[in-house]
Amino acid sequence: MSAASHLDLRDLTAGAGTALLDGFSASIERGTFYALVSPEPAVLRTTVDLIAGFARPRHGRILIDGKDLGLRAPGERGVMSVRPHLALFPHFDARANMAFPLEQRGHDRNEIANRLERLAEECGIGTALKGLLPSALSAEQQLRVALARAIGGEPEILLLERPLQILPSAARRGFLPELKRLHRQFGLTTLLATDDLTEAMALADGISVIVGGREIQRGKADELFSRPASATVARLAGPCNLLPVTIDMQETRTILRSPLLQSGGGELGRERCHPQLIDGPALLLVRPEVVRPFLGIRRFDMLADGTIADVMPHGTSAQIRVAIDGFAPGITAEIPLPSPFPLESGRRVTLGWNRADSYLLPAE
């Protein structure tokens, strides 16, 4: 165990039959924001239950500051959580919900009043909201109260299990800076359990991705985005093009061939290749935001011809899907608006991108 480690998960295994968790370990430093990402909600729920004390692992240990939590009841672990359902007390107003953990810790009235004032201010809960029941609050206001209640409990570890699920999908990304700000303000060791890797990449210092019970990649946001361990991680990290190619591995470069590309192929340096690649089928990862229309001015390393099939404007850009003969998914590109040419279905275009913006993955 590292001297700076605050929360240690050691070889955690949980679940009957096929394990929900199969030997997962992580060492989380004090004051950091760590994310556990899985497309399986049961994995997220189980991990949070194990740490909070509402479930026991089949195997493994959970330690805070080197002390094993195995025999500690949920209320004795120094852990507070915010879950998807928030679990606010329905007959308590916002103030009483926030005050509950402070009262449980035995603070006097004046201390509670002072702490509540700071919590409400930091969590964006106005005076007019404090006397309202949860049912009278908007989804975002309920989330702010739940966060204030959890932070007010002065936890050693703050657990956030899919905390933004209560918000409309369009509002979730807008709330991420608030979570980041609150973490910076209070400095709590925080574990986020989420099914949204893009959410984790925006918030976390370190990320573990678990699929099928096992960790398939661990790293920082830029590593998972630009050098994913698999096509699964690439898709979880955001929109992507995964083009089938055939590769020939050489000492300093990799030759790739594909009828989808102009000239029938290209090459990449070995640094742009997954370490487990072998000769044969592979996938060329290209993110939509690095794909641009070729207008005969800018030089690109790779080009592909096709026909615009779909145009999906959103804000200051538009996503277009270009149909490619022999490849049903086509290639998706993110085009800044205003576009240098009309974005019309049926228009022939040539798309381009550079080797430095590509990454080769093993075939699925």
N, C-alpha and C positions, 0 to 999 in steps of 0.2 A: 504493500500500500504506500502510495506517495505521501510524503509529509504534508503536502498541501491539499490532500484529498479530503473532501467533506462528506460526500455520499458515495459509498461503494456498493455496487451490485456484483456479486460474485457467483458465477456459474448458475444463474437462476434458470430453473426448469419448472414449468407449471402446465397443468392441463392433463386430462386423462386421454389415453390412447395417443393420437397424434398431438404432440406437444404444442401448445400455444407459444411457449417460450422454450427453447432448447439450448441450454447452456449459455445464456446471455450474461456478459460481464461489462461493466463500465465503471470508471473512476472519475467522479465529477468534482472539480475543484471548488473551493468556497467562493461564493459570490458570482459564479458563472451561470450562463443560461445554456442549458443543454437540451437537445431535442431528440426524442425517440419517434421515428416515423414508420408507420406500417399501414398498408391499405386495408388491413383487417382490424376493425374496431375492437374485437374481442382481445386482441393482443394488447392494445392500448389500455383498455379497461382493466385487464388482468394485471398488467405491470403496475398501474397506479394502485390497485387494490393490494398488491403484495407490499408495496412500500408503505402504504397507509395503515396496513395491519388488518384489512378486511378479508384477506385470503392468505393462505400459507403455501409456500413453494413445495413442490415435490422434492426439490433438491436445491441447494445453494443458500447463500447468506446475504443479508442486507445490513450494512453498517453505517452509522453516522459518527464521524470523528473516531472511528475505530471501535465503536461500541456496537455489539450485535443487538439487533432489534427483535430477534426471534421470540423472546418471551414477553415482549412489551405489548400491552393492549393499544388499540388505535389512538386513544386519547393521551397516551404516555410517550408517543414517539417524536413529538416536536414537529409534526407534519400538518400542514393545512392544504386543502385542495379546492379547486374550482372545477366542477364537472359540467358536462353538456346541459344537464337539466338545472344547474345552479343551486337547487335545493334551498332557496331562501324560505324562511319561516313565513307562511302566508298570512298569519294573523299578527305579525310584528311589522311595524312600519320600518322604513329604511334605517332610521337612526337606531332602533332596537336591534335590527339585524346586525348592524355594524358593531354595536356595543356588546353583543352576546359573548364573543370570545374574550373581550377585555374583562367582563364581569366574572367569567369563569376563572380567569387568572388572578382574581382578587384585588384588582385595582380599586382605589376609592373614587368617589363621585367626581372630585375635581380632576383627578388624573384621567379618568375616562372622558370627561368633557374636553380636556385639552387634546387628548389623543384623537378623539372623534373630529375635532375641528381640523386638525392637520390631515387626517385621512380623507375627510370629505373634500378638502381643498385639493389635495394631491390627486385624488381619483375623479375629480370633476363632478362632484355631487353638490348641486346648489342647495341653498337653505330651504327653498320651497319644496324640494324633493324629500327632505328628511322625514316629514310627517306623513308621507304617502305609503300605502300598502304596496307590496310588489305588483299586485294586479293593476294598479293605477300607473305603473311605470312602463316606459317603452322598453323594448328588448335591450337596447344599449344601456339604458339607465339601470336595469336589473343587473346587467353584467358588471357595471361599475360598482354597484353595491356589493355584489358577490366578491369582487376583487378586494374591495376595501375591508370586508369582513375577514377574508383569508389573510391579508397582509396585517391587519390589526391583531390577529392571533399570535403575532411575533414568532412565526415558525422558523425552525432550523432549515426546513426544506419546503418550498412552495411547489405544489404539483398542479399542473394545468392540463387537464384532459379535454382535448377538443373544445377549448373555452369559447371559441367564436361561433360554434354551431347555432347558437340562439339568434345570431344576426342574419339578416338577409345576405345572400351571397355577395352582392355588390358592395355591402358595407364592411365585409370582413377585412379586405385589404386596407381600407381606410382606418381600421382600428389598430393595425399592427404598430404604427409609431407610438400609440398610447401604451401598449404592452412593453415596448422597448424603453420608453421614458420611465415607466413605473419601476422596471427592473433597475435602471440606472439610479433612480432616486432612492430606492430602499435597499438595493444591494443584496437581495435575498438569493441564495442558491436555488435555482429554478429548473425544474424538469418539465418540459413541454411534451405531451404525448399527442401526436396529431397524425391524421391521414393525408395531410397536405404538405408535401415536401417544399413547395414554394413558400409556404408560411414559415416553415422551419428555417429555410435559408435566409429569410429576411430578419430573423430574430436571434438565432442560436450561434454560440461560439463553436460548438461541436455538434455533430449529428450522427446518429446511428440509424440505419435503414434495416428493418426486419421484414422478411418475406418468408412465409412458410415456417415460421418459428425460429429461423436462423438469421443472424446478422449477415447481410450481404455486402454492406459497405459502411465505412466509418470515415468521417473527415469533416472538413470545413465546407462552407457553401460553394465556394468557387471550384473546389475539387469535384464535388458531386455534380455540379452543373456542366463543367467543361470536360471532365474525365470520369464519367459514370462507370461503375463496375459492370453494368449490363444494360441491355435495352430496357429492362423493367425500370431501373433507376433513371435512365434517360427520360422515359415517359413521365415518371413521377415528378421530375424536376421541371417540367413545363413542355409546351408544344415543341415538337421536334420532327424532323425528316429522318427516316432511317432507310437509306437506299441500299438495295442488295447489290453487292459487288463480289468479284472473285479476286483474291490477292495472291501475290507471290512475294514472300518475305525474303529480303536481301539484307546484307550486313548493316548498311546505314540507311536504307530506305525500303519502302514497301510499294510495289507496283500493283495498281488496282485496275481492273477491267470491268466495264459495264456498258451495255448498249444504251443505257439511259443518258450517258454523258457524251457530249460532243468529242470527237476524236476517239471515242470508245474506251477512254480511261484516263489515267493520270498517275501521280505518285505522291506519297506522303513520307515525311521523315519518321524514323522509328519513334521519336518522342510523341508523335500524334497517334500512336497505336496502343491499344490495350496490351498489357504485358503477356497475356495468355493466348494471343493470336497465333494461329498456325496457317499454313498455306491452304487455300480453298475458299469456301463461301465466308463472307463477312458482311457487316453492316456499316455503312458510312453515315455517321451522325452529323447532321447540319441543322443548326437552329434557324427558325424562320427569320429572325431579326438580322442575320448576317447575309441573307439571300437578297440580291438586288437585280432589277432588270438591266440587261446589258444593252447599252445604247451606242456602242462603238467608241466610247470615250474612255471609260475606266477599264483598266486591265484586271482580269480575273484569271485565277489558276484553273478553275473548273467551270464549265458551261453546260446547260441543258436546255433543249428546245421543247416547247409545248404550247398548249392552248389554254387560255384562262377559262376555267370552269365555274368558279364561284368567286364572288367579291363580297367581303364582310367588313364594312367600315366600322370603326369604333374610335371616337375621339379624334386624335391628331394623326391617326394612321389607319390603314386598311389591310386586312389579311386577305390574300388571294390564294386560291388553290389552282395550280396549273396542271392540267391533265397531261400525262406523258404516255406515249404509246408503249404498251407492254407492262405498265406499272399502275395498277388501279388507284392506289392512294394518291398518286401525283406528288407534286412538290408544293409545299406551302411557303409563302414569302410574306414578310411584314413590310409594307410599303408606306413610307412617310407621306402625309398629305400636305400640300397638294402634290399629286403624282406628276411626274414628268411626261406622262402620256395617259390617254383615257383608259380607265380600268373598266373594260367591257367584256362580258362573257363572249367567248368565241374569237377573241383577238389572239393572234399568234405572238408569242414573246420568247425571248431568250433570257434565261436566268443565269446569274453568275455568283460565285463565292470564291473565297481564297483557301488555300491549304491550311493556313494557320487557324482558320475557323472551323476545321473539320476534325473528326476523331473517328478512328476505326474500332469497332466493337466486334466480338465474336457473334456469329450467326446464332439465331435462336433455334 
